[in-house]
């Protein structure tokens, strides 16, 4: 089931209350999206499918037109989430790593919603949750841009559920900065921020040292600070989880991380499986007269091989985060 922004708030609140985290996979192809939903179905877990600017612009979706890529991504994901196979999987769509001069245009489309061709108003789809890449922004720019987006959503009559970030690659975000940034947005747009992504000692990319500076204790401190400011429980988003060990991932989920971003390790798993396929099938692919050449050369061959290696790893990660067995139970909490 594809979750709208308000249903997504309910899922995030459910994750925080029950101390599990939802795996958020940066999926850059149609096959990767399907594999992530399949993993969620197999272990009855909610899942967040997120996309960055390079996916929206990329060949699989936008072909250089990010807003068209957003429309295509949303359309495909909505069809999959509504299918009989995946309708019992809570599916969120999240924008991740959107930055640069097109930020407002792309995220405005995600917030207002994009109309599916030939469907009319009933076919309007919008992102479940939205974030912007604050890595190059000052604190003041970060607040101003998020508030601008909240204004756009409000003017469109569209609910908006935001993830706000700060210093995710810069060590540990001071609690005073958490209060400053969340407080500034809350003063102008109360109730729109439902995830906070501070620096916790990890970085984007694939860690070789397991992130020895990772601090679980900061999670509870941030949640308490936000509760004091806003009066509501807001869970944390963990960026840079590739390479973080299982014990810390599980501990982060129990402490109040509700969303765990996963990209670098995910890409590594898929690329290595594809490389293994082409290496082991090299002789067949080199001979067009081979009786298995056509089936081997088709996209289905490599995609099935990658899925067989990848899906079990996604399932395992969802279990580490405590999300397994939570999907259908959450859907039953939603009003009919």
N, C-alpha and C positions, 0 to 999 in steps of 0.2 A: 504494500500500500504506500503510495506516494504521500508524504506528509506535508501539509501546508505550514506556513510560519507559526500559527498558533498551536497546531498539533505538535510541532517540533519543540515548542517550549515545554509542552507536557512531557514529551519523551526525555528532554534534558533534565527536567525536574524529577522524573521517575528514576533516571540513572543516578542522580545525586542522592536521592532519598534511599535508594537501595544499594548504593556504593558499588556501581559497576561503570565501566566506560564503554563508549561506542567507538568501534574502529572506523576511522575516516580515511578512506583510500583515495589517493590522487590517481584516478584512472584515466589513461590517455588513449584508449581505443575501445571500440565496441566490444571486442572479445574480453578485454579486462573488466569492463562494467558487468558483463554477463557472469564472469567467473566470480566476482565479488558478491553478486546477488545469490549465486549458487552456493557459495560458502555460507552465507547468512541463512539460507534456507536449510542447509544440512544441519546446522547447529541451533536453529531457531533463535537467531540473534538479530537485533536491530543493526542497521548499517548506514553509514554516511558515505555517499559518493560525492567526492569533491573534485573540482576542476580548477586549474590555474590558467592564466592567460595563454601559456604556450599550448595547452590543449584546445582552448576555444579558437585560437588562431590556426592550429595545426591542420594537417592534411586530412585527418580522420573526421574532423567536424567542420571547421570554418573555412579552411583553405585561404586564410588571410583575412577573413571577415569574422571578427570575434563575436559580434552580435548574432550573425547567422549561425555561428558555431554554438552559441548559447541556446538558440531556438532548437537546433538539431539535437543537442545534448538532452535538453529538457523533454523533447518529444519522445525520443527513444527510451529514456529512463521512465517516463510516465507510462508508456505502453508496456514495458517490462514489469513495472511495479503493479500494474492492474491485471496482469495475466494470471490465469489460474495457478500457474507454477509458483509465482512469487507474491500473490496477493496477501499472504499471511506474514510477509516480511515487512516490518516498518522501515521505510526507505526515506532518508533525508538527502536533499541535494544542497551542497554548500559551495559557495565561491571562495576560492583560496588564491593567494598570491596574485591579486589584481593590482597593478600599479602603473604609474606613468600617465601620460596625457589623456588616455582613453578611459581612465578609471571611472569617472562620473557617468559617462555614456553607457559603459558596459553594466555597471552596477545599478544604474537607473532602470535599465531593461530588466535586470534580474529582480528588482524590487516591484516595479509596476506590473511586470508579467509580460510574456510574449504570447501572441495569439497564434495558435496552431492553424495552418492553412485549412480552409474550407470548414472550420468548426464554429466560427462565430465567437461570441463572448464566452460561451460555455467551454471553449477550448483554450482559455487563457491559463497559462501556467507560470508560476513564479518560483524563485529559489526558496527553499525551506529556511535557510539561514544564510547570512551574508557577512563577509569580512573583507577588509582591504589590507594590502601589504603596507605596514607602517614603517618598514625598515629604513626608508629614506626621508621620513617625515619628522619634523619637530613635534613635541608634545602638543603645541598649539595647532599645528597643521593637522595632526591626527584627530583631535577633538573637532576642529572645524569641519573637516571632510566627513566624518561620521555624522555629525549633526546636519550637514547639508543633505546627506543621503536620507536621513530620517525625515527631513522636511519634504523631500521629494516623495517619499512613500506616503506621508501623511496627506499631501496634496492630492495624491492619486487614490486616496481611500483604501490603501493597501496596508495590511499589518506587516510589520518588519521585526525580525528577530536577528540581532546582531551578535557577532563575536568581535570583541575589541582586543587588540594586541599591543604589546610594548616590549621592546628589548628582548625578543625571544631568542636571539643569538648573542646576547651581551651579558652573560653571567646571570646574576640574580637581580630581578627588579625590586628596588626598595619598596616597602609597604607604603611609604609616603607618596611614591609615584602612583601606585595603585589607587590610593585615595584621591589624588589629584585628578587623574584621568577619568576614572569612573564617576567621580563626583561632578566633574564639569559636564559630562554628557547627561548624567541623571538630572542635573539642574534644569537643562533645556528640554530633555526628552525622557521623562521618567518611564522606566519599564521597558526600554527597547534592548538593553544589553543583557544577554542571557548566557554568555560565555566570556571568560576573561583569559587571555593568553599572555602571561608574564614570562620573563626569563626565569627558568628553574635550574639552569646549569646544563642544558642540552643545546645542541645546535642543529640546524638543517644539514643534511648530508648523512653519510654513513660513518658512524664512529668506529675508530679502531681501538679505543681505550675503554669503552663502556660508560663514558661520562662520569668520572669519579667525583665531579663537582655537583652532580644532581642532588637536590635537596627536597626530600618528601615533606619535611616540616613546613616549608613555605606554602604548601598547598592549603593547609588548614588556616594558616595566618591570613592568606589572601581571602579565603571564603569568609572568615570572621570579619575582616575589614570591610568587605563589600556589604555584608549583612548589616553592619552598623550604619553604613551610609544609606542603603536603599531599603532596608527592611525586608529584603527577600534573599533567598538562597540562590546564589549564582555559582555554577560549577566552573572548573578550569578546563582549558584546552591545552594539551601538551603538544608542542611542536618539536621536531627533531627527535622522534622516538626510534628511528632506525639505529640499531646497535645498542640500545638500552637493554639491560638484561631482564630476564623474566621476573625476577624477584622485585625489582624496582617498578616494573610495569604494573604488576599486581598491587604493590603497595600504593602506587599513585592512584589507581582506581579506587582502592578502599579509602583513600584520604580525601577524595573529592574531585579528581579529574574525571570529566564526563565525556571527553572527546580526545582521542589519540590519533594525531595525524601520522600517516604512513605513506612514504613515497619512495625514498632511495632504495630501501631494502626490497620493497615490492618490485621496483624496476629491475633490480639485480636478479631476483628470482625468475622473473619472466624472460629476461634477456639470456640468462644462462640456460634456461630450458629450451629456448629457441635455438641457441647455438648448438646444444646437444642434439637437437632434432636434425639440423642441417648437416652436422658432422657425421652422424650415424647413417643418414640417408644420402650421403654424398654420391655414392656410386649409382644409386637409382636415379637421382636427379640429373646426373650427367648423361644418361642414356634415354632419349625420348622414345626409343623402341622397347624399352623395358615394360613388361606387362603391368607394373605397378607405378609407372612414371606419373601418369595423370593424377591418380589419387594422392600420390606423394607430393606433387607440385601444387595441388590446390591448397588454398588458405586453410581449409578445414583440417588438413593434416597437421600443420604446425600448431594451429590453435588448439586442437584436441590434445596434442602432446604437452603444450605449455599448461593447459588447464589441469591435466593429470598431475603435474608436479606442483602447481601453484595453489589450487583450491585447498588441498589439505593443510598447507602452511597458513592460509588465511583463517581456516577453521581453528587451527591451533592458537593463533594470536587472539581471536575472539574469545576463546576459552580462557586464556591468560587474563584478559581484561574483565572477565566475569559476565560477559554479555550473553553467553550461551544459555538457552532456555528462557530468555527474557522477552522475545519478540511477540509471540502470540499473547502472552500474559499482558503485555502493555496494550496491545490493540483492543483487548477486552475492556480496558479502562476508558476508552474513548466513547463519547456519546454516539448513539446510532444516528 
